[in-house]
Amino acid sequence: MKVERISASPAALELMADLKEQFGDLMFHQSGGCCDGSAPMCFERGDFKIGDSDVLLGEVDGHPFYMSRDQYEYWKHTHLTLDIVPGRGSSFSLEIPSGKRFIIRSRIFTDVEYQALQAEGSL
């Protein structure tokens, strides 16, 4: 059983499609930093420098989603869903002009998902 760590809501997928049309391939990063807390930020692919301290959680609609290793330690037991709400996006995130902002919704992995992640050494 392959367990996905990240997915996206239909509304987030729609916004990503609009952003891809405007900017091309996208990438996401969630740092847990000081300026915007742990808000996911959307960039043109390659516009954010990924480092050794970043973890690739997976892809959402073909767009890579990274998280800082420190933040990952808090979230590694959860499935994350990229979603949107009305409001202004993070200071550098591409969705700012849309009047919407990306957010993360989370749930704890089920026992079956957790066991599958343990079996593949992903925890």
Secondary structure, 3 states (H helix, E strand, C coil): CCCCCEEECHHHHHHHHHHHHHHCCEEEEECCCCCCCCCCEEEECCCCCCCCCEEEEEEECCEEEEEEHHHHHHHCCEEEEEEEEECCCCCCCCCHHHCEEEEEEEEECCHHHHHHHHHCCCC
